[in-house]
Structures are given as C-alpha cells and as structure tokens.
Amino acid sequence: MAAGKPKYYLTTPIYYTNGLPHIGHTYSTIVCDTIRRYKRMRGYDAVMTTGTDEHGVNVERSAKKAGVAESEFVAKMAAQWKALWDELGVQGDEFIRTTDLKHAHTVQWLFRLCRENGFVYPGHYTGQYCIYDNAYVDVKPGENCPDCGRPTETVTEPNYFFKLSAFQKPLLDWYAKHPGFIQPEARRNEVLSFVEGGLRDLSITRTTIRWGIPVPGEEPHVFYVWFDALTAYLSAVGGPNYEKVGYWPADLHLVGKEIIRFHAVYWPAFLMAAGLPIPKQVWAHGWLLMDSAKMSKSLGNVVRPRPIVHVLGMDPLRYYLLRETVFGQDGNFSYDALVQRYNSDLANGLGNLASRTAAMIEKNCGGKIPTAGVLEPHDQALAQEAQAAIGEVMEHYEKLEFSRGLEVIWALISAADKYLTVEKPWSLGESEDDRQRRAAVLWTTAEVLRVVTVLTHPVLPESTGKIWALLGQSGALDAVALDGLRWGQLASGTALGKSQALFPRIEKAEAIERMEAMEKEEQKAPSPGATATPVAAPSAAGTAAAAAAAPAAAEKIGIEDFAKVEMRVGQIKTAERIVGADKLLKLTVDIGTEIRQICAGIAQFYEPEKLIGRKVAVVVNLAPRKLRGVESNGMIVAASVGPEGRPVLAGFPDEDVEIGARLK
C-alpha cells in the first residue's frame, strides 16, 4: 500500500473464458476503471482487479471443440481479454487468472478454513445443473434453466457440501447492520427475499469434471466454479497473506445483476465460515440490451467493442456507455445513438470548445494564455457555474451517478459555448479596452476548458490528456487532485501546446456501416483457441480449375472487406532520403490525431523539400513494418502510371480539406 493514502480496492467480475468479451463485459470494466481513476484523483491508493475464470465443464467442452488442450485454450482466451482492456486504456492493477498457482493455493486454504470450522461435509448430489450459468438450479429433469432458459443436465455425483443453511441469520443480520452492502435497492430487496425464503446447503466440489483446482487429498474432487472464481478477488491481493498486503476487504465488487446472488449470499457466507473479513459493498449494474434482449452469444446479438474503437476511438465508447446508461439500470445499445452522441457531445461539444478556444488564443494572444483582468458580470456568472459544477460532479461520481455527472459537465460546456456566442471576442477591435475585454473572455473560456478537462479525465483519459497538453499544463493530468480543483487556477502567460484533432465529425451512415461490417467479420472469426481445420489436398483437375477461377474471384470484394481499410487526409511535415535506399523517402505525416513516420517508395520521382506541406491520402490502420531498418507506420496512396509504374500521389491541391478527415 502507498504510505499515507487511504486504500480503495475494487473489482470487476472474474470473466468466464468460454468466449470473447462483448460490450456488456466492456461496460463493467470501463465503469471500474473510471471509479479507480476518480478515486486516485481523490487521493486514494486505489487498486483494481479484473481477470478470467478459466475452469469448469464449459471450458472443457470449448477447448475440445477448438481441438486444443484446456491450458492452451484458456491461455489464448485470457491473452485476448487482457489485450482488449489494454486497447481500451483500462488501468487494471491485478489481472488474476483462476489457473494461477497463487489462486489455487488461496482456494485450497479457504476450503481448509471452512472445513476446520465445521462448515464443510461430504455427501452426494443429484440435481439439474446449468453448464451455461455454472449453477445448480431448482427445476425438474428435462426443464430449462430458469435464469437463462437453456437446457439443464441431470448430475449425480459425490460432492463436498458447504453448510449455507447455517448462514441465513448471520447474513440477514449483516444486511441489517450494513444497509449499503448491496446496491442498488432493487437488488438488495431481491437478495433479502431469497435469503429470507431459506437457504439450502451448497455443493462446492465436482467429481464428474477434471478441469478444475483439485481438493488436496480428495481426488478426483475439484472445486465447484463459484467457490473457485469468487476467491479470485482475495487471491489477487495476497490470499493467505492478505493482512500483510493490506487491501482486503474489498471496498467494492462491481457485478452484473444476474450474478448478484453469488456475490451477496455465497461469497460472504464462505468468508464468514472461514472467519475472514467481508467486502464492504456489492454493486449490481443492469444489462446492456440489444433489441430489448440481453446480449448473449447464444442469441447472436452481441456487439463487440473493437469495431467501435476502430471507427470512433476508445474515449467515445467510454463516454457513450457512461453517459447513455443510468448506472444500476438496464441500458439499450444502439449504433445510431452512439454516433449521435459522438457528433453532438464530443465533436460539436467538447472538441469544438477546445479547438475554438485554442485557435482564438493563438490568433489574438500570441499563443499564450491571456491575463484575465477585470471580470464582468457575464464572466463571473460562468465562473460561479463552473465552481458549482466541480462540487456537483464529484458528488455524482461518489454515488456512481456517472450519467448525471456528465450531464453537469456538458451543461457547463454548453454554457461556455453560449458565453462565446454572446461575448463575440472575434468581433472586438484593437483598442486597449477591446484587447483587455477579449483577453478576459478568452481567459474565462480557457479556464472553463481546464475545469472540464480535469472533471472529465476519469471518463475520457486519452482525449483529456490531449486537451491538458493543448492548454500548456505541466504534469500528469491523473495526478491533479480533485479536492484541490478551484476556479481561477489557470496561470496567465502559459504557452499553448500543439493543436491536435480531437473528435472529427463523422458521417453517421458510413460510420454505422463500417462498424456493422467489422462486427460481422469478428463474428466469423474462429475462437482464439481454435486450431486450423484440416483441408484435403485437391486433385490435379481441381487445382487447375481453381487456378483458372482465381482471377475472377479476386476481382470483387465485399463492403465488409473495404470497411477494414481506414484512410485519412494527412499533411507531410518533413521528408528526407534514407541512406542506402534509392527509392525510399522517410516522411513524417500529420494525420490529425498524431504525427506518423511513413516510408514511401517515391524518392526517384519527388524531391523531399517539395513535399513539405502537401496534403495526401494515408492508409492509417496498416500494421507497422520496417523498410531498410526504418519503421513505417502507414501508407501513402499513389497511382501507378505508365509502363515504369511512376507513382503519382493522390492529393487535394485545390480543396481546403481538414487534416485527419476520413476518406470514403
């Protein structure tokens, strides 16, 4: 633990690895990441755990279907989950896998404590088991699972049982003493009703599957998935050494509403039986619905995050999920609403305010934050609104009311836009009074932008970092103390940083078409654990026929293939020859969001100095590669003319086209 800072430990669910993450998993993880960032900006030593649940019959079957060993299957799946969270800027401190050795030791230790305290006994179980929810369910043979609606299986096997029935009163007493333990209230009432109805002892081991953590000395018993998976929250922060590590008990378990019972009933009962501290709160959020149904691989209605991030970016997805859904309630996902939020709130709202403010300061104040001078009533009114917003947003964040907090921030952005429209600093003249008035208006607007940037950072970490640099602010934005944020802290005379495109407007229909096409491609992709399907060698006649047909097949591609290519308008900033490479030039190209280094085979036809400032078409989503030892991150588009293939750059010589604009 960090010395002198209060600890705050929070967790996402431990995600099951029989499939890849969809937008529902992404929502849970982004919420947790936002809370972690917010808590750190409030001075907490905040630690977040996420991870993967890698045992159970479903994983066994998925690995068999993929044609690989279970260990290989889950390793590849876990890598995919981890890679996605990295792409989304998730700052998880611990990524726990239930196949980790330290986790197995913690599960076995917890079992031993529960057994020594008299809450575990051997027995036999016959009943219906849902492999999809990893839960025994109270239905008759042949009936479907009451939770997910899918078929159940009849299981008879020797098990070890946990005396859950002994914890009805202790749990009810705990809920009464800690009314905030289960949130929101609707989920609390649901759990209370379940526990008040009586608890039956729970099977915590299995003998009919082999892919699990073994019970020491009790082979072939392996631990039942919930006794295994729930314990990951503890094993991530020390397990048996939790007191030394210092983060347990968890301050917050964030889960989907469908698994609230396991977290609010089974988990505290296991911990009580072992004599271990109970987590402080379990928050169950709602589902993200698609066409009014929960997203599910079996229903075929899942939306994956990567196509959205590819087309719109990481921060727009984070913003949409937190702004559009009231935390704790179900939300509805829509590509249309997503793009609408992007254009109205991000491109026309925050992005426009940042670019307008910076452009006017650059033009009128020599690129430096002006002196505020004497503030008039309109300036003071906006200042008061900004100061009030600081307190309101922090209060909403503290209650996990992200949508309401963002509403307050965007109301402040709207007020700043209206303020600029009324004050019209661009229409003021060059008299001393006009210059002072313009300086006051631009300082006030820049200060609003600074406040907005700090408040929005937990939600939009990448974009706000760019605005922070644009305002010339030093130090890491995530190190800014929210409790010390006040109006009036923007220092005059600070030089602005480099302007960067934040949220270029996009055409809705085209963006939706691209995302949907990429989603279809992702759905077709094989599981990361799958092996290639063997293909019989073709006959000689078949080979000849295929060769003859190949040119015709290659002539056309589907829209989903073309949608994978992302092209933008770029501007060449520098150009130089590469020593030892007669045909290559090394270029730096501004593509709106960043400066790219790109190698282009045009050295024999273009002089480097004549390329500077030229606008070109750039393919921006090619994987980087090295040419003559120089990394190239993109490709310049050119026509190939004549028998010698002379390159002619595609460009925009007579059009005022914004750098970073998408080509379609």
N, C-alpha and C positions, 0 to 999 in steps of 0.2 A: 504493500500500500504506500501511496505517496504521503510523506510526512506532513502532518499539519492539515490535511484535507479530509473532510468527511467522505466516507466511501458511499458509492451507489452502484449496486450490482443488478443488472437486468439481463433478461434472456429472451431470445426468440424461441419458438418451438424447435425441437430437435426433429428436423425434417426427414421423412421416410424416403429411402433412396430407390424405390422401385420405379421412379420416373423423374423427369427433369422439372425444374421449377417453372411455375406459371405465374401469372400476375397476382394471384392470391397470396402465394408464398412471398412474392416480392413486396407486397403491401405490408405484411407482418414485419419483414426485415427492415424496410425503409422507415417504418414507424419507430422501431427500436433504435435504429441508427440516429434518427432525428432526436430522440429523447437523450441518447448518450451525448450527442454534440451539445444539446441545450444544457444538460447537467454540467458538462465540463466548463461551459462558458459561465455557469453559476458558481464555479469554484470547487466542484466535486471531483473526487478521484473516481470517475465513472468507468466501469468495466462492463463490456457487453460480451455475452457468449451466444454463439449460434453453432450449428453443427448438423450432423447427419446420423439418423437412426438406421443401422445397417444390418440388423438381424431379423429373423422371422421367416415364416413359410413363404410369404410373398416374394421376398428377396431370393430365397432358394429357387422358386419357380421362375422368376425373371431371369436369373443367371443361367438356369438350364435352358430356357428358351433362347437366350443370347448365345448359347454354346460356349460359355466360359465358366471358370471356377468362381465361386461366390466372392472370394477375396479380390479377384481381379475385377469383377463386376462392380463391387461397391467402391473400390479404389478409383475407378474411372468415373463413377457417378459422383462421388464426393469431390473429385477434382473439378467436375463441371459446375457443381453448386458453388464451390469456393471461387471459381473463375468468374461466375456471374456476379457474385457480391462485390468482387474487386472492380468489375466493369461499372457497377452502379455506385462506386465510391463509398461502399459500406465499410466502416472502420471497426469491424469486429475485433475484439482483443483476443478472444479464445475461439478457435474452431475445433470443437470436440467431435470425435468420431466414436461411435459405440464399439468399434473394433480396436480402439486404442487400448494398450495394455493397462495404462493407469486407470482407465474406466472399468475394465474387467475387475481389477483389484478393489475398486470402490464398491461395485455391485456385490461382490463376494463378502466384503467387510460389512455392508449394510445388512445383508441376509444373516450373517453370523450374529450381529447385534439383535436383530428381531427374533431370531431363534433362541438365543440365550435368555432373552427376556420373556419367553413363553408365548410368543405370538405367531409361531410357525409350527405346523404339524403335517405329517404325511397322510395321504388319502387317495381316493380315486374319484375321477370326474367323468361324467357322461353328459354331454350337452351340445348345443348348437354353437358353432364358432364362426365368426365373420372374418375371413382372411384379409378383407379389404380394410376394415377398421381395426384389425388386430384385437378383437374383443369377443368374449363370450356374451351371447345375447339370450334374452329370456323369450324364446319362441319355440314352437314345436318343430320336429323334424320335417323338412320339406318347405318350411316357411322362410321367407326372405328376411334379411336384416331390417329391423325397424328403423335404423338410423340412415342407412344408405340405399336400402331397397334391393340389394343384390343377394344372390343365393348364399345360404349358410351351409356349413358342413357339420355332420354329427361326429363328435370326437369322444372317444372313451380311452382313458389313459391314467396311469398313476401320476399324481402330482403332489407337490407341496402346496399347502394352503396357508394363506395369511388370514388371521382372525380379524377380518374387517368388522365383523359384528360387534366386537368389543369396543369399537370406537364411535358408536353412534352418539353417546352422550358427550365424550370428550370433544368430538367435532362440533356438536351443537353448542357446547359451552364456548369453544374457541370462536365460533362465528358470532356469538352474542357479545363476547368480550372485545372482539376486533371487527366491528361492523363494516370497516372498509376493506377487509381481507379479500372479498370477492366483488368485482366491479364488471359491468355496471349493475344497477339494482335488479334488472330483469334476470340476469344470470344468477345473482345471489338468491333470488326467490326460487329459481329453478333448482338450485343445489339444495337449498333448505328443504324443499318439498321432497326431493329424492332421499335425503338422509332421514328426514322425519318418518318416511314410509318404511324404514327398517333397512338394515344392511346385511347382506349375506357374505359369508367368507369367500375369499377370492383366491383362485388358482394363480400361483406365481411361478410355476415351473411347467415345462413340457417335456414329454419323452418321445413324442412322435415326430419331432423335427430334430435335426442335428446342427443347423446353422444358428448357433447362439453361444452365449457365455456359459461354460459348464459350471454346475454346482459342485464344489470341491468334495470329493469322496462319495458323490451320489450319482455317478454316471449311470444311465445316459441322460439324466436330467439336465436341461438347460433352462436359463431364466426366461420367463414369460416377458413379452416385449415391453410392457409398461413398467414392470419392476426394473427392467434394464434401462429403457430410454429415459425415464424421469430422473434416474440417478445421475444422468449426464450433467445436469445442472450443478450438482455438487462435485462430481469428479473433475470438472473443468477448473475449479478453484481450490484444488488441494485434496479433495476426498477425505481420507482419514486425517490429513494434516490441515483441515480447513481452518482451525483456530490460528495456526501459525501464519497461513496465507492472509487471512483477515477479511475476506469478502463475504463469507456466508454468515447469516442467511441472506438469500436474495431479497432485494428491495422490490423487484417487480418481475413476475413471469408474464410475458405477453403471449397470448394464445388465441387461436380461432375458437369461436363459440362451440364448435362441435366436439372439442376435447376438454371443455371446462370441467367435466366430472372427474376425469383422471387427475387433473391438476389441483382441484379444490377438495377432493374427497380421498382418493387413493394416496396421493403424494404426501399430504400432511399426516395421514394415518401411518404410513410407512415410517415417517420421521419421528412421530410420537412413539411408536413401538420401539424405535432404536434409541430414544432419548436424545434426539438431535433437534436443533433449532428449526422453527417453521418459517418459511418465507413470509414476507410482510404483506404482499399483495399479489393477487392473480387477476389480470385484466383480460377479459374475453371480448375481442372485437368481432364485428359482423363479417359477413361474406361479401365478396365482390361478385355480383350476379351478371350473367350474360343472358339476355333474353329472359329475365326473371328466374333463371335457374342457377344454382351454384355451379361454378366452374369445376369440371371433372373430366379427367382423361377418358373415362368410360363413356361419358355423354358426348365427347368430341367437341366441346365448346370452350376449350381452354384458349387463353391468349398468353403468349409468351412475351417476356419483356425485351428480348434482343432486337426484334424488328422495330419496336418503338424507339429504343435508344439509338438505333442506326439511323433512323429517319429524322427524329426530333432532337435527340440528345438525352443525356442522363437526367439533368435537372428538370426539364419539362415533365418527364414521367413522375419524378418525385413530387413535383408541385401538384400535378393533376390528382394523384392518389390522395394527397393530404388535404387538398382544397375541396375536392368534389365529394368526399365521403365524410360524413359526421362520425367521428370515432366512437365505436361501440355499436353502431347501427350498420345494417346492410347497405351496400352501395351498388350502383349499377355502372358497369363499364361500357363505354361507347367510344369508338374511334372518332365519331363526329364531335362529341363533347370534348374529347381530348384535344383535337386540333383547334376547336373553337377557343378553349382555354389558352392554348399556346398563343394564338394570334391576338386575342383580346387582352389577356392579362400580362403575358410575357413580352411579346413583340411590341404591341401598342402601349403597354403599361410600363413595366419596369425598364425594358430595353430602350424604349423611346425616351423616357425621362433621363436615363443615363447618357444617351448619345446627344440629346438636345443640350443638356446642361454642359457637358464637356465641350461641345462644339462652340457654344457661346462664350465660354470662359477662354477657350483657345483663341477665338477671334478678337475678343474685346479686352482681355486681361493678360495678354502675353503668355497664355498657357499656365497661369498661376492662380491659385485660389485668391479672390479679391478680399479686400478689407470690408467688414460688414458695415462699419459706420453707424449712423443713426437709423434704427429700425422704426418704420412707420406702423400704424395700427394693423394693416394687412399682413405685414411681416410678423408682427407679434402674435397675431391670431394663428398663423400657420405654425409658429414656434410652440404655442401652447398646445395645439393639436398633436404635434409631434411628441412633446413631452408626455402628454396624457397617453399616447399610443404606446410608449415604452412600458408603462405600468400595466396597461390592459393586455398587451401581447404576452408579457411574462406571466400574468395571471392565467391566461388561457392555456399557455404552454404547460404551466404547472399542473393544470387539471387535465392535460392531454386533449385539450379542445383545439386541435390544430387548425381545423377549418375556420373557426371563429377568430383565432389569432391572425390567420392570413387575411381574413376579411378586414380586420382593423388595419393591417399594413397596406392593403390595396386601396382602402379608403384614403389613407394618407398620401399614397401615390397620386390618386385622383385629385386630391386637394392641391397637391403641388402642381399638377398639370393645369388646373383651373387658375391657380395663382399666376402662373406664367402667362396664360391667355389674357388675364385681366391687366397685369402689370406691363406686358409687351416690352421687355427690355431691349428687343431688337429695333424698336422704333424710336428709342431715345437718341438724342443728338450728342454732340461732343462738347457741350458746355460743361463747366465744372460740376454744376448741380446735376446734370443728366448723367455724367460719368459716375458720380457718387451714388446716384439712385440706382443705376444699372449694377454697380458693384454690390450694393445691398441686396438687390433682388437675386443676383446670381450666387452670392454667398449663402443666402437663405435657402435657395433651391439645392445647392450642393450639400448643405448641412442636412436637409431632409433626406437626400440621397444617401448620405453617410449613415444616418439613423436607420433607414430602411435596410441598408446593406447588412448592418450588424444584426438586426432583428430577424432578417430572412436567412441568415447564414446556416442555421441548423437544417433548414429545408432545402436550400439551393447552394450547397457548398462550393460547387465549381464556378457558377456564374457570379456569385457574390465576391469570390476571390478576385475575379477579373475587375469588377467594379471598384473594389478596395484598392487595387493597383492603379486603376484609372484615376482615382481621386488622389493618388500620390501618397497614400497612407503607408507607413512603415510597420514592420512587424507582422506576424501571422494573425489573420483575422480570427481564427479559432482561439487565439489567446486573449482576445478582448473580453474583459469582464462585463457581463451583462449588468451586474449590480452597480457598476460604476458608469453606465451609459447615461449621459445627460445631454440636453440641448446646449449648444454653444461651444463644443469641444473641437470644432474644425479650425485648424490653425491657418490664418491668412499667410499668403506668400508661398504656400506649398506648391511645388511644380506638379502638374498633372502627369500621369503616366501615359503609355501608348494606348491609343484608342483601339478597341477590339470589337468586332461584331459579336453581339450577344445572342439575340434571337431574331434572325432574319425572317421576315414574313414568308409564309409558305402558302401554296395554293392547296385548298382543302381536299379537293377530289383527287389530285395527284398524290398527295401525301397518304391518304387513306388507301388508294390503290396500291401504292408501294408497300405499305405495312401489311395489308392483307395478302399480297402476293408472297412476301417474305415469310409470313406466318404459315402459308400453305407449304412452302418449301421446308420449313422447320418441322412441320408435322410429318412430312415424307421421310425425313432423315432418320436413319437407324439409331437405335439406342447406342450411347457411347460404349456400352459393354459388349455390343454385338460383334460377332466375327463375320467376315465376308462369306456370303453364300457361295458354295462351290458351283461352278458352271461347267457343263460338259463341253469338251472340245468339239468345235464344229467340223463337219465333213468338208472335204475339198470343195465340193459343189456349193455347200453353204457358205464357205469363206469367199468364194468368187462372187456369189450373189450379194453377200453383204458388202463386198468392196465396190461392186457396181452401184449398189443403192446408196452408199455413203455420201457422195456429193449432194444428192437430192435431199437427204436427211439433214445435212448441215446447212441448207440454205435458209431455214427459218428457225426462229426461237420463239418461245412463249414470252408473254409480258412479264411473267414471274422471273424469267432469266434476266431480261433487260432491267428489271427493277433492282437487281442486285448492284448495278453499276451506279455509283454516285459521282456526278460531275458538277463542278462549281467554277465560277469565274475567279481567276487568280490574277495577281499582278506581280510581274517579275521585279524583284528588288535589287538583286545582284546577279551577275553572270561572269563566269571565269572558265578558262580551259583547264582540263585535267591533264597533268603531266603524264606522257606516255600513252594517251588515248586520243588519237587524231579526230575521232568522230564525236566525242562526248564533251558536253558543257555541264558544269555544275552550277545550278541555279538555286536561288532562294526565292520562294514564291509566297506571297501573302494570299491566303485563301479565305480571309475574313475572320476565322476563328483562331488561326495560328499561322506562323511562318513555317513553311515546309522546305526541306532540301530535296531537290529533284534533279536527277541526271537525265539529260536529253541528248539523243544522237543527232544533233543539228549543227555541230561545230563546223562542218565543211560548207555550210550554206548561210550561216548567220554570224555576224560579228557580235561578240559579247556586249560591247558598250551600247550597241543599237537596240538591244533587247530590253534594257532597263526602263521600267515604267509601262511596258507593253502588257495589255490585258490578254489573257489566254484561257483556253478551256483546259481544266485539270481533272483527271480521274483521281479522286481523293481517298477511295477505300481499297486500293491495292495493298497487299501485304508488302512491307518494306523488303528490299533486297539490295545486295551490294553489287556495284558495277566497277570493276577495276579498283576494288578496295574502298569505294566511296558509297555510303548508304544513300539509296534513293527511296523517297517516301511519297510515291505518287507517279503520275504520268501526264506529260503534256500531250494534248491531242493535235495531230497534224495530218494533212492529206499527203498521200504519196503520189507524186506527179511524174509522168514520163517514164521512159524505159529504165532510167537510172534510179527511179524511186526518190526523186528530190522531195524533201519534206517542206510543206508549206503550212505554217502554223495557223490553226483555227483561232480567230480572234474577234474583237469587237472595236474596230478602228473608229467608227462614226457614231457609236452609241454610248450614252452615259449610263453604263451598267455598273451596279453596285458590286464591289468586291465581296465574294462569298455567295453571290446569288446562285441558286441551283439551276442547272440546265435540264431541260426536259424535252 
